[in-house]
Amino acid sequence: MPDFAAAPPSAPIHERLGITIVSASADRCVGTLPVEGNTQPFGLLHGGASCVLAESLASIAAMLYAQPDRVAVGVDINATHHRGVRSGVVTGVATPVHRGQSTATYDVVITDEQERRVCTARLTCYLRPAT
């Protein structure tokens, strides 16, 4: 199993969307996403792109919590989109709400460059044995 703490994983979807993992720990995972190239037909940041950022950050944090004997698998995500963004970069921060033996839940707050809340998401991961 890779050492996520030493080097947060890269994923093809991160490259495709331009996601950068800024810092990663079981207690706080931070990443950015450019708005350009990730918009819906009306020029606003696509809600699905926000969900990808949220799931990536929370999943990485959950994996860091679960290691070395468990792995995290996302089982539920929900998101509320508060405001539209047309340009710049958004930043997501995942922090734990609950961390147990079989599940871990993280809140993810995504903000724009003026630190205004763009999206609030929550991801729950099932922590299964690493095999």
HELIX and SHEET records of a PDB file:
HELIX    1   1 PRO A   12  LEU A   17  1                                   6    
HELIX    2   2 GLY A   47  ALA A   66  1                                  20    
SHEET    1   A 6 THR A  20  ALA A  24  0                                        
SHEET    2   A 6 CYS A  29  PRO A  34 -1                                        
SHEET    3   A 6 VAL A  89  ARG A  99 -1                                        
SHEET    4   A 6 THR A 103  THR A 111 -1                                        
SHEET    5   A 6 ARG A 117  PRO A 129 -1                                        
SHEET    6   A 6 ARG A  70  HIS A  81 -1                                        
END                                                                             
